[in-house]
Amino acid sequence: MTEWSLPRQQGVSEAVNLLKGKWTLPVLAALALGERQNKDILTSINAHIERNGGERNALSHRVLTDTLQRATEDKLIERNAEEGTFGAVRYRLTTKGRSLLQAVRPLAEWALQYYD
């Protein structure tokens, strides 16, 4: 049995599947510094895009909501809603989400080395 056995390949496929969508990693990265509200995540990501030349389209509120929902379902982030009708909703990384971000770091470093 080689190091890249079928169970290992399936594990990599599952991990890559968690990262589907172009906004998953930026959302996880925005939450790396701590708990944040939806609007703060959106502002942070779009400000980063603008500072870096705005090569990509800005993140919309709807796409952010979909990304947050998917990441919550995948247990990468946790949603915390304050009580009351208009209570603030905050998101934070779970242990699984933080671990995934750490696992992706070498891939990001590889990309920086080989792509401008």
Contacts in CASP RR format, 6 or more apart in sequence:
PFRMAT RR
TARGET T0000
AUTHOR 0000-0000-0000
METHOD contacts of the structure
MODEL  1
MTEWSLPRQQGVSEAVNLLKGKWTLPVLAALALGERQNKDILTSINAHIE
RNGGERNALSHRVLTDTLQRATEDKLIERNAEEGTFGAVRYRLTTKGRSL
LQAVRPLAEWALQYYD
15 100 0 8 1.000
15 103 0 8 1.000
18 24 0 8 1.000
18 74 0 8 1.000
18 76 0 8 1.000
18 100 0 8 1.000
19 25 0 8 1.000
19 100 0 8 1.000
19 104 0 8 1.000
21 67 0 8 1.000
22 56 0 8 1.000
23 45 0 8 1.000
23 59 0 8 1.000
23 63 0 8 1.000
23 64 0 8 1.000
23 67 0 8 1.000
24 67 0 8 1.000
24 70 0 8 1.000
24 71 0 8 1.000
24 76 0 8 1.000
25 101 0 8 1.000
25 104 0 8 1.000
26 45 0 8 1.000
26 48 0 8 1.000
26 59 0 8 1.000
27 41 0 8 1.000
27 45 0 8 1.000
27 64 0 8 1.000
27 67 0 8 1.000
27 68 0 8 1.000
27 71 0 8 1.000
27 77 0 8 1.000
28 71 0 8 1.000
28 76 0 8 1.000
28 77 0 8 1.000
28 93 0 8 1.000
28 97 0 8 1.000
28 100 0 8 1.000
28 101 0 8 1.000
29 101 0 8 1.000
30 36 0 8 1.000
30 41 0 8 1.000
30 44 0 8 1.000
30 45 0 8 1.000
31 41 0 8 1.000
31 77 0 8 1.000
31 91 0 8 1.000
31 92 0 8 1.000
31 93 0 8 1.000
32 93 0 8 1.000
32 98 0 8 1.000
32 101 0 8 1.000
34 92 0 8 1.000
34 93 0 8 1.000
35 80 0 8 1.000
35 90 0 8 1.000
35 91 0 8 1.000
35 92 0 8 1.000
36 44 0 8 1.000
36 90 0 8 1.000
36 91 0 8 1.000
36 92 0 8 1.000
37 88 0 8 1.000
37 89 0 8 1.000
37 90 0 8 1.000
37 91 0 8 1.000
38 61 0 8 1.000
38 64 0 8 1.000
38 65 0 8 1.000
38 68 0 8 1.000
38 89 0 8 1.000
38 91 0 8 1.000
41 64 0 8 1.000
41 68 0 8 1.000
41 91 0 8 1.000
42 59 0 8 1.000
42 61 0 8 1.000
42 64 0 8 1.000
45 59 0 8 1.000
45 64 0 8 1.000
46 58 0 8 1.000
46 59 0 8 1.000
49 55 0 8 1.000
49 56 0 8 1.000
49 58 0 8 1.000
49 59 0 8 1.000
50 58 0 8 1.000
68 77 0 8 1.000
68 79 0 8 1.000
68 91 0 8 1.000
71 77 0 8 1.000
72 78 0 8 1.000
72 79 0 8 1.000
72 91 0 8 1.000
75 94 0 8 1.000
75 96 0 8 1.000
75 97 0 8 1.000
76 93 0 8 1.000
76 94 0 8 1.000
76 96 0 8 1.000
76 97 0 8 1.000
76 100 0 8 1.000
77 91 0 8 1.000
77 92 0 8 1.000
77 93 0 8 1.000
77 94 0 8 1.000
77 97 0 8 1.000
78 91 0 8 1.000
78 92 0 8 1.000
78 93 0 8 1.000
78 94 0 8 1.000
79 89 0 8 1.000
79 90 0 8 1.000
79 91 0 8 1.000
80 89 0 8 1.000
80 90 0 8 1.000
80 91 0 8 1.000
80 92 0 8 1.000
81 87 0 8 1.000
81 88 0 8 1.000
81 89 0 8 1.000
81 90 0 8 1.000
82 88 0 8 1.000
82 89 0 8 1.000
82 90 0 8 1.000
93 101 0 8 1.000
END
